[in-house]
Amino acid sequence: MTASLFVALFLQAPAQPTAPPAKPFAYVLALEAAQAALASCSAGPSVVEVMDTAFNPKVILVADGSRVNFLEFARRKAYTAIKKGMSSGEFGASVGPQGRGAPPIEGDASLITFAGALPIKIGDDIVAAISVSGPNGAAADEACAKAGLDKIRDRLK
């Protein structure tokens, strides 16, 4: 294939869909919330992610000794909180338990039913999500995420 043919084919390719622009959410608040969440999870090596509304990671903190799969769980939990507009635990309760090998929920392979992510709101608008994934279970993950959110709650205006 010649370069000019490649360019012509590329220029005729349909545009890829883009994510919606992220709503403004200060990096310093994201970092502070993530640090507070991770500090509150001292019982085990966890991963904390703050994700913006365009599904980009704003902050990811990984404690020493964390398992690699916690990164993916934290990402999917935060994604679920933003996509569904509720905590990942509330979403999980609304759809019920999903067994191994179950098809993607609502056709979306990134949705997850595990607790541990909370939406971050300014007024009624979701501006980000904070999620935690660690070795001590969903209740502990959500408690850590709540500690992070509580650290910045009074500055969400």
matplotlib code that plots the C-alpha trace (Angstrom):
import matplotlib.pyplot as plt

x = [0.0, 1.4, 1.6, -0.9, -3.4, -3.0, -3.6, -6.7, -8.1, -7.4, -9.0, -12.2, -12.4, -15.3, -14.6, -14.1, -16.6, -15.2, -15.9, -17.8, -15.5, -14.7, -16.5, -14.1, -12.7, -9.4, -6.5, -5.4, -8.8, -8.5, -5.1, -6.1, -9.1, -7.1, -4.4, -6.9, -8.7, -5.4, -4.3, -7.6, -7.0, -4.1, -5.4, -4.2, -2.5, -5.1, -5.5, -7.3, -8.5, -10.2, -11.7, -13.1, -16.5, -14.8, -13.6, -10.0, -7.9, -7.3, -5.2, -4.2, -2.4, -1.2, 0.0, 3.1, 2.1, -1.1, -2.2, -2.4, -6.0, -7.0, -6.1, -8.8, -11.4, -10.8, -11.1, -14.3, -15.8, -15.2, -16.5, -19.7, -20.2, -20.0, -21.9, -24.8, -24.8, -24.7, -22.2, -21.0, -22.5, -25.9, -25.7, -24.7, -27.7, -30.0, -28.9, -28.1, -25.1, -23.4, -21.7, -18.5, -19.0, -22.1, -22.5, -21.6, -24.2, -26.3, -23.8, -21.1, -18.1, -16.8, -19.8, -19.2, -21.4, -18.7, -19.0, -16.1, -16.8, -18.6, -19.6, -18.1, -20.7, -20.8, -24.4, -26.4, -23.7, -21.2, -17.8, -15.7, -15.7, -13.4, -12.9, -10.9, -10.1, -8.2, -7.9, -10.4, -13.7, -16.3, -17.4, -13.8, -13.3, -16.4, -15.4, -12.0, -13.6, -15.9, -13.0, -11.4, -14.6, -15.2, -11.7, -12.7, -16.5, -16.6, -14.7, -17.0, -18.7]
y = [0.0, 3.4, 6.2, 8.3, 5.4, 4.9, 8.6, 8.6, 5.6, 7.1, 10.4, 8.6, 6.5, 7.3, 9.4, 7.5, 8.4, 10.6, 10.6, 13.5, 16.2, 15.8, 18.1, 20.3, 18.6, 19.9, 17.5, 18.6, 17.5, 14.2, 13.6, 14.5, 12.3, 9.4, 9.8, 9.9, 6.8, 4.8, 5.9, 4.6, 1.2, 0.4, -3.1, -4.3, -3.3, -1.5, 0.5, 3.8, 5.5, 8.8, 9.0, 12.0, 12.0, 11.3, 8.0, 9.1, 8.3, 11.5, 9.8, 6.2, 5.2, 1.7, 0.6, -1.6, -5.2, -4.7, -7.3, -6.3, -7.3, -4.6, -2.0, -3.3, -3.7, -0.1, 1.2, -0.8, 0.3, 4.0, 3.6, 2.0, 4.8, 7.5, 5.6, 4.6, 7.7, 5.8, 3.9, 0.6, -1.2, 0.3, -0.7, -4.2, -4.4, -3.2, -5.9, -8.8, -11.1, -12.0, -15.4, -16.3, -16.4, -14.2, -12.1, -8.4, -6.4, -4.3, -5.4, -3.3, -5.3, -2.5, -2.4, -4.3, -5.1, -4.9, -2.2, 0.2, 3.2, 6.4, 9.3, 12.6, 15.3, 19.1, 19.8, 17.2, 16.9, 14.0, 15.4, 12.3, 9.0, 7.5, 3.8, 1.4, -2.2, -4.2, -7.6, -7.1, -7.1, -4.8, -3.3, -2.3, -0.9, 1.3, 2.5, 3.6, 5.4, 7.1, 8.3, 9.8, 11.5, 12.8, 14.4, 16.8, 17.0, 20.4, 21.8, 20.4, 23.6]
z = [0.0, -0.9, 1.5, -0.5, -0.6, 3.2, 3.8, 1.5, 3.4, 6.8, 5.9, 4.8, 7.9, 10.2, 13.2, 16.4, 19.2, 21.9, 25.6, 27.0, 28.4, 32.0, 34.5, 36.4, 39.5, 41.0, 41.0, 44.5, 45.9, 44.0, 45.4, 48.9, 48.9, 47.5, 50.1, 52.9, 51.5, 51.3, 54.8, 56.2, 54.5, 56.7, 57.3, 53.9, 50.6, 48.6, 45.4, 45.3, 42.1, 41.5, 38.0, 36.2, 34.4, 31.1, 32.6, 32.8, 35.9, 37.8, 40.6, 41.2, 44.4, 44.9, 48.3, 48.7, 48.3, 46.4, 43.9, 40.3, 39.9, 42.4, 39.8, 37.4, 40.2, 41.3, 37.7, 37.1, 40.5, 39.8, 36.2, 37.6, 40.1, 37.3, 34.7, 37.0, 39.2, 42.4, 44.6, 43.0, 46.0, 45.4, 41.8, 42.8, 45.1, 42.3, 39.9, 42.3, 42.5, 39.3, 39.2, 37.4, 33.7, 33.7, 30.7, 30.9, 32.8, 30.4, 27.7, 29.4, 30.4, 32.6, 35.0, 38.3, 41.3, 44.0, 46.6, 47.1, 44.8, 45.6, 43.3, 44.2, 43.8, 43.7, 44.5, 42.4, 39.7, 39.7, 39.0, 39.8, 41.6, 44.3, 44.5, 46.6, 46.0, 48.6, 50.3, 53.1, 51.1, 49.8, 53.1, 54.0, 50.5, 50.8, 54.2, 52.9, 49.9, 52.4, 54.5, 51.3, 50.3, 53.9, 53.9, 51.0, 51.4, 52.9, 49.9, 47.2, 46.1]

ax = plt.figure().add_subplot(projection="3d")
ax.plot(x, y, z, "-o")
ax.set_aspect("equal")
plt.show()
